Amino acid sequence: MVKPFLQLFKLQNLDLDNLDRINLLVYHAEIMMQTATFHLAIPIRSVAEAKKFYADGLGCEVGRENQAAVIFNFYGTQLVGHVTQKALHRQPGIYPRHLGLILPTKADWQQICDRAHEQNLTFYHQPKLRFPHQTLEHYSFFLEDPFHNLLEFKYYSEPEVIFGGRQSNLIGETATAESNS
């Protein structure tokens, strides 16, 4: 994607130095990220029960709904609950499957945490600070919806490690002896 974008500048005979090109690429990437919306479909047993947890409990806006499915605006993610008659079982742990949300500020994280407590939502893992005083330091808690879907809410003290932090190979609870070169 980078090469065609740079070729566009050459075709237009724009006289740009490297910093200008980098700034334009960053701007283009930011626009793409603003226009892309993540979508996840999850199993539910009941539309009414899902609305009680996601709309009433977490404050998510309800979109379209019918007797078989409901759409929520889950903090910018399109979360679609599809009614299933299959048995839904509690997961044995948070890995490998959960939906995570990274909040931009600690105040945002705390606000959702406080609301979850006030609404008596089920905490799968209580709020905690992980990796204190390290580059990967972040606050985290997990909720479990009535259908055993797990939801993680995080705030990173150093946001550049969300997609970066390649000097560490710690992901979740695991690290390997391999190098990251």
Secondary structure in CASP SS format (residue, H / E / C, confidence):
PFRMAT SS
TARGET T0000
AUTHOR 0000-0000-0000
METHOD secondary structure of the structure
MODEL  1
M C 1.00
V H 1.00
K H 1.00
P H 1.00
F H 1.00
L H 1.00
Q H 1.00
L H 1.00
F H 1.00
K H 1.00
L H 1.00
Q C 1.00
N C 1.00
L C 1.00
D C 1.00
L C 1.00
D C 1.00
N H 1.00
L H 1.00
D H 1.00
R H 1.00
I H 1.00
N H 1.00
L H 1.00
L H 1.00
V H 1.00
Y H 1.00
H H 1.00
A H 1.00
E H 1.00
I H 1.00
M H 1.00
M H 1.00
Q H 1.00
T H 1.00
A C 1.00
T C 1.00
F C 1.00
H E 1.00
L E 1.00
A E 1.00
I E 1.00
P E 1.00
I E 1.00
R C 1.00
S C 1.00
V H 1.00
A H 1.00
E H 1.00
A H 1.00
K H 1.00
K H 1.00
F H 1.00
Y H 1.00
A H 1.00
D H 1.00
G H 1.00
L C 1.00
G C 1.00
C C 1.00
E E 1.00
V E 1.00
G E 1.00
R E 1.00
E E 1.00
N C 1.00
Q C 1.00
A C 1.00
A E 1.00
V E 1.00
I E 1.00
F E 1.00
N E 1.00
F E 1.00
Y C 1.00
G C 1.00
T E 1.00
Q E 1.00
L E 1.00
V E 1.00
G E 1.00
H E 1.00
V E 1.00
T C 1.00
Q C 1.00
K C 1.00
A C 1.00
L C 1.00
H C 1.00
R C 1.00
Q C 1.00
P C 1.00
G C 1.00
I C 1.00
Y C 1.00
P C 1.00
R C 1.00
H C 1.00
L E 1.00
G E 1.00
L E 1.00
I E 1.00
L C 1.00
P C 1.00
T C 1.00
K H 1.00
A H 1.00
D H 1.00
W H 1.00
Q H 1.00
Q H 1.00
I H 1.00
C H 1.00
D H 1.00
R H 1.00
A H 1.00
H H 1.00
E H 1.00
Q C 1.00
N C 1.00
L C 1.00
T C 1.00
F E 1.00
Y E 1.00
H E 1.00
Q E 1.00
P E 1.00
K E 1.00
L E 1.00
R E 1.00
F C 1.00
P C 1.00
H C 1.00
Q C 1.00
T C 1.00
L C 1.00
E C 1.00
H E 1.00
Y E 1.00
S E 1.00
F E 1.00
F E 1.00
L E 1.00
E E 1.00
D C 1.00
P C 1.00
F C 1.00
H C 1.00
N C 1.00
L E 1.00
L E 1.00
E E 1.00
F E 1.00
K E 1.00
Y E 1.00
Y E 1.00
S C 1.00
E C 1.00
P H 1.00
E H 1.00
V H 1.00
I C 1.00
F C 1.00
G C 1.00
G C 1.00
R C 1.00
Q C 1.00
S C 1.00
N C 1.00
L C 1.00
I E 1.00
G C 1.00
E C 1.00
T E 1.00
A C 1.00
T C 1.00
A C 1.00
E C 1.00
S C 1.00
N C 1.00
S C 1.00
END
